[in-house]
Amino acid sequence: TTAGGANVSVSLVHATSTPALPGGALVLAAAAAACSAPAPSELPPASAGAFALVMRRGECSFDDKMALAAGAGAAVLVVADTLSYNSSAAGTPPALMELSDPCSVDCAEGEVVLNASRLDALSRQDVLNGLVAACGSRCAAGVCGLAGGVPPLPGARRACCAEDARLDMGITLPHPLPAAFLAPAAAHTLLSAATAEPIAAGAVIRFSQSGGGGGSKWDGSATQILAM
C-alpha cells in the first residue's frame, strides 16, 4: 500500500456480540501496545472524524481491548491476530525474541531455517507483524513466527507456521463498539498499511459485507490517500 491511493483488501470476522460494522470510510489508527491506551500520537486529530483502532491480540482479554478502544474515542475496534513475544522490548534483536505461547506456531505445517544474516536483516516490527510467505505453501495462515527449541545451526532460528485462527470474539461488555477480528495474514496486511507513512495524512478503512449468514463474514478494505 502506498500513500498515493493504492487499495488493500482483507477478510475479517465480525464479532457477532457487537453492533454491525459501519458503512462509509473511517480513519485508520494502530496502537503500538497490545494492552494499554494508545498514545496521543497514535490517534488521528479530532478534526479527522470517526476512526477505527487496530490493536494486536494478546496480553489481555478482548473486553479489556474494547474498553481501551472506547476510552480512546474509537468508533470500531479491530483486533489483529499477531504473534506475541516475551522479549519484544525496544532494542531486543530478533534472534533473541521468544514466543509467549510456543503453541501459537506449528512447524509441522511449514517451517524455514533463518541463518544469522537473514535474522540480522529483520527488524523487531518484521517479527511482530509476522514473516509473510516464509515457511512454504502448506502454511494456511501465510505467516510464520520464530520458534523455540535447539537452533538447527549456530546463530540460526526456525520460523514456523502461525495458527490460522478466525475468531468470533466473545465481547461481554455492555454497549460495545462494533468489532472485528483479523487472522494472521490479514493482520499483517492491514498493519503494514496502518503503519506506513503518512498515516495521519489519510489512511482509511471501509467495511463491506461479503456474504455469509447473519452478517458475520465481512471484508475490510484499507485505502491510503494523500488527503482527506
C-alpha positions in Angstrom: 0.0 0.0 0.0 1.3 3.5 -0.8 0.3 6.9 0.2 -0.7 7.5 -3.5 -4.1 5.9 -3.3 -3.5 2.1 -3.6 -6.1 -0.2 -2.1 -5.6 -3.3 0.1 -8.5 -5.7 0.8 -8.5 -8.2 3.7 -11.1 -10.6 5.1 -12.1 -10.3 8.7 -14.6 -11.8 11.1 -17.3 -9.6 12.7 -17.8 -10.1 16.4 -21.4 -11.0 16.4 -21.9 -9.9 20.0 -21.2 -6.3 18.9 -23.2 -3.9 16.7 -22.9 -4.2 12.9 -19.8 -2.7 11.3 -20.5 0.7 9.9 -20.6 1.7 6.2 -18.5 4.5 4.9 -14.9 5.4 5.5 -13.2 5.6 8.9 -9.7 6.9 9.6 -7.4 4.0 10.4 -5.3 4.1 13.6 -3.0 1.5 15.0 -1.9 1.1 18.7 1.7 0.1 19.2 0.8 -1.6 22.5 -1.4 -4.7 22.7 -3.0 -3.8 26.0 -2.6 -0.2 27.0 -4.2 3.0 26.0 -2.8 4.3 22.6 -0.5 7.3 22.8 -2.0 10.6 21.6 0.5 10.5 18.7 -1.1 7.2 17.5 -4.5 8.7 17.2 -5.8 10.9 14.5 -6.7 14.5 15.2 -10.2 15.2 16.3 -10.8 17.1 13.1 -10.3 13.8 11.1 -13.6 12.4 12.3 -14.5 8.8 13.3 -11.7 6.3 13.4 -11.1 2.5 13.7 -8.5 1.4 16.2 -6.3 -1.6 15.4 -4.9 -3.5 18.4 -2.8 -6.6 18.5 -4.2 -9.8 20.0 -2.8 -11.0 23.3 -1.7 -9.7 26.8 -5.3 -9.1 27.9 -8.9 -10.0 27.2 -11.0 -8.8 24.2 -13.1 -7.0 26.8 -10.1 -5.1 28.0 -9.2 -4.1 24.5 -12.8 -3.0 23.9 -12.6 -0.7 27.0 -9.3 0.8 25.8 -10.7 1.4 22.3 -13.8 3.0 23.7 -11.8 5.1 26.1 -9.6 6.3 23.2 -12.7 7.5 21.3 -12.7 4.9 18.6 -15.8 4.0 16.6 -14.6 0.5 15.8 -12.2 -2.0 17.3 -10.2 -4.2 15.1 -8.1 -7.0 16.8 -5.2 -8.2 14.7 -4.0 -11.7 15.4 -0.3 -11.2 15.6 2.3 -13.3 17.3 3.1 -12.3 20.9 6.7 -12.4 22.1 8.0 -12.2 25.6 11.2 -10.4 24.6 9.7 -7.7 22.4 11.0 -4.6 24.2 12.8 -1.9 22.1 16.4 -2.9 21.5 15.8 -6.7 21.6 17.3 -8.2 18.5 15.0 -10.7 16.5 17.5 -13.5 17.2 16.6 -13.3 21.0 12.8 -12.8 20.7 10.8 -15.7 22.2 7.1 -16.5 21.6 4.9 -16.0 24.6 3.0 -19.1 23.6 5.1 -21.7 21.8 2.0 -23.5 20.6 0.9 -20.5 18.5 3.1 -21.9 15.7 3.2 -25.4 14.2 6.4 -26.5 12.5 4.5 -29.5 11.0 2.5 -27.0 8.9 5.6 -25.4 7.4 9.0 -24.2 8.6 12.1 -22.5 7.3 15.6 -22.1 8.8 16.8 -18.5 9.1 20.5 -18.1 9.2 22.3 -15.4 11.1 22.4 -13.0 8.1 18.7 -13.3 7.4 18.0 -12.8 11.1 20.1 -9.6 11.1 18.1 -8.3 8.2 14.9 -8.5 10.2 13.5 -5.6 12.3 11.6 -6.1 15.5 8.5 -4.9 13.6 9.0 -7.5 10.9 8.9 -10.2 13.6 6.0 -8.8 15.5 3.9 -8.4 12.3 4.8 -12.0 11.2 7.0 -13.3 8.4 4.9 -13.5 5.3 5.1 -16.5 3.0 8.4 -17.5 4.6 7.6 -21.1 5.5 6.1 -22.8 2.5 2.8 -23.1 0.6 1.4 -25.6 3.2 1.1 -22.8 5.8 -2.6 -21.9 5.7 -2.0 -18.7 7.8 0.5 -17.4 5.3 2.5 -16.0 8.2 5.4 -17.5 10.2 6.8 -16.8 13.7 10.2 -17.5 15.3 10.0 -20.9 17.0 12.0 -22.0 20.1 14.0 -25.1 20.6 17.6 -26.0 19.8 18.8 -24.0 16.8 19.3 -26.2 13.7 22.6 -24.3 13.0 24.8 -22.0 15.1 23.2 -18.5 15.2 20.1 -19.7 13.2 16.4 -19.8 14.2 13.5 -21.8 12.9 10.4 -19.9 11.7 7.2 -21.9 11.8 3.6 -21.6 10.5 1.3 -19.5 12.7 -2.0 -20.8 13.9 -4.7 -19.7 11.4 -7.3 -18.6 13.9 -10.6 -17.0 12.8 -12.4 -16.0 15.9 -15.8 -14.6 16.6 -14.7 -12.6 19.7 -16.9 -13.1 22.7 -17.2 -9.5 23.8 -19.3 -9.4 27.0 -19.1 -5.7 27.9 -22.4 -3.8 27.8 -22.8 -1.4 24.9 -19.6 -2.4 23.0 -18.3 -0.8 19.9 -18.5 -2.7 16.6 -15.6 -5.1 16.5 -13.8 -7.4 14.1 -11.0 -10.0 14.2 -8.2 -10.3 11.6 -6.4 -13.7 11.0 -2.6 -13.5 10.9 -2.0 -12.9 7.2 -4.8 -10.3 7.0 -3.5 -8.7 10.2 0.0 -8.3 8.6 -1.5 -6.7 5.5 -3.6 -4.2 7.5 -0.9 -3.4 10.0 1.6 -2.8 7.2 -0.9 -0.3 5.7 -1.7 1.3 9.0 1.9 1.8 10.0 3.1 3.1 6.6 3.7 6.8 6.4 2.0 9.2 6.4 -0.9 7.6 8.3 -2.1 10.9 9.7 -2.5 12.2 6.1 -5.2 9.8 5.1 -5.2 6.0 5.8 -8.8 5.0 5.9 -10.7 1.7 6.3 -14.0 0.7 4.7 -16.1 -2.3 5.7 -18.3 -4.2 3.2 -20.3 -7.4 3.8 -19.1 -10.3 1.7 -21.8 -12.8 2.4 -22.4 -15.5 5.0 -25.5 -16.0 7.2 -26.3 -13.3 9.7 -23.7 -10.8 8.5 -20.8 -12.5 10.3 -18.4 -12.5 7.4 -17.1 -9.2 6.3 -14.4 -7.8 4.1 -12.4 -4.8 5.1 -10.6 -2.5 2.6 -7.8 -0.3 3.8 -7.1 2.6 1.5 -4.3 5.2 1.8 -4.8 8.5 0.2 -2.8 11.8 0.3 -5.5 14.0 1.8 -8.9 13.6 3.3 
